[in-house]
């Protein structure tokens, strides 16, 4: 897979104690625009077992240093059994 200047894929896991509650597969690409950081976090896939874990995961994904944008294919609930929301 071509990375286009992005780092290797990483996994982020949100836990409650030892139990994993949410995860994301992502890569970051460092970009600078006239001396200002303009990096991008590309979320390839994610999943969550409960709403509070989803909130925590999204906070992590949108709070990387030097990253201006977080992109994901879908921000609908990542749980496979969850109904799609409009």
C-alpha positions as semicolon CSV with decimal commas, in nm:
position;residue;x (nm);y (nm);z (nm)
1;X;0,000;0,000;0,000
2;X;0,134;0,342;-0,095
3;X;0,166;0,566;0,210
4;X;0,205;0,895;0,025
5;X;0,442;1,036;0,285
6;X;0,233;0,921;0,582
7;X;0,371;0,717;0,868
8;X;0,305;0,344;0,902
9;X;-0,040;0,238;1,021
10;X;-0,094;0,262;1,396
11;X;-0,360;0,126;1,630
12;X;-0,518;0,332;1,909
13;X;-0,705;0,144;2,182
14;X;-0,934;0,296;2,447
15;X;-0,950;0,079;2,759
16;X;-1,143;0,064;3,083
17;X;-0,885;-0,101;3,304
18;X;-0,773;-0,402;3,103
19;X;-1,085;-0,424;2,886
20;X;-1,060;-0,267;2,536
21;X;-1,371;-0,062;2,457
22;X;-1,279;0,117;2,133
23;X;-1,008;0,109;1,866
24;X;-0,894;0,291;1,553
25;X;-0,652;0,214;1,272
26;X;-0,482;0,533;1,153
27;X;-0,182;0,702;0,998
28;X;-0,057;1,057;1,031
29;X;0,100;1,274;0,764
30;X;0,307;1,572;0,871
31;X;0,246;1,876;0,652
32;X;0,365;2,234;0,693
33;X;0,206;2,534;0,524
34;X;0,412;2,856;0,538
35;X;0,560;2,764;0,876
36;X;0,230;2,646;1,023
37;X;0,156;2,280;1,101
38;X;-0,118;2,146;0,872
39;X;-0,088;1,771;0,926
40;X;-0,361;1,513;0,865
41;X;-0,476;1,214;1,068
42;X;-0,631;0,956;0,833
43;X;-0,859;0,712;1,017
44;X;-0,888;0,393;0,810
45;X;-1,127;0,205;1,040
46;X;-1,263;0,224;1,393
47;X;-1,500;0,049;1,629
48;X;-1,651;0,104;1,973
49;X;-1,860;-0,095;2,217
50;X;-2,029;0,197;2,389
51;X;-2,096;0,570;2,343
52;X;-1,859;0,696;2,614
53;X;-1,574;0,498;2,458
54;X;-1,659;0,650;2,118
55;X;-1,638;1,001;2,267
56;X;-1,301;0,924;2,426
57;X;-1,169;0,772;2,102
58;X;-1,274;1,074;1,895
59;X;-1,106;1,305;2,146
60;X;-0,783;1,111;2,107
61;X;-0,807;1,109;1,726
62;X;-0,858;1,486;1,709
63;X;-0,583;1,581;1,957
64;X;-0,252;1,480;1,795
65;X;0,019;1,748;1,803
66;X;0,087;1,928;1,473
67;X;-0,222;1,776;1,308
68;X;-0,479;2,024;1,174
69;X;-0,732;1,775;1,033
70;X;-0,873;1,434;1,115
71;X;-1,029;1,249;0,821
72;X;-1,239;0,934;0,833
73;X;-1,449;0,759;0,572
74;X;-1,750;0,760;0,804
75;X;-1,820;0,904;1,146
76;X;-2,128;0,689;1,189
77;X;-2,118;0,460;1,487
78;X;-1,834;0,213;1,428
79;X;-2,011;-0,080;1,595
80;X;-2,111;-0,350;1,350
81;X;-2,440;-0,414;1,526
82;X;-2,539;-0,049;1,554
83;X;-2,808;0,090;1,326
84;X;-2,708;0,368;1,087
85;X;-2,814;0,714;1,199
86;X;-2,928;0,996;0,975
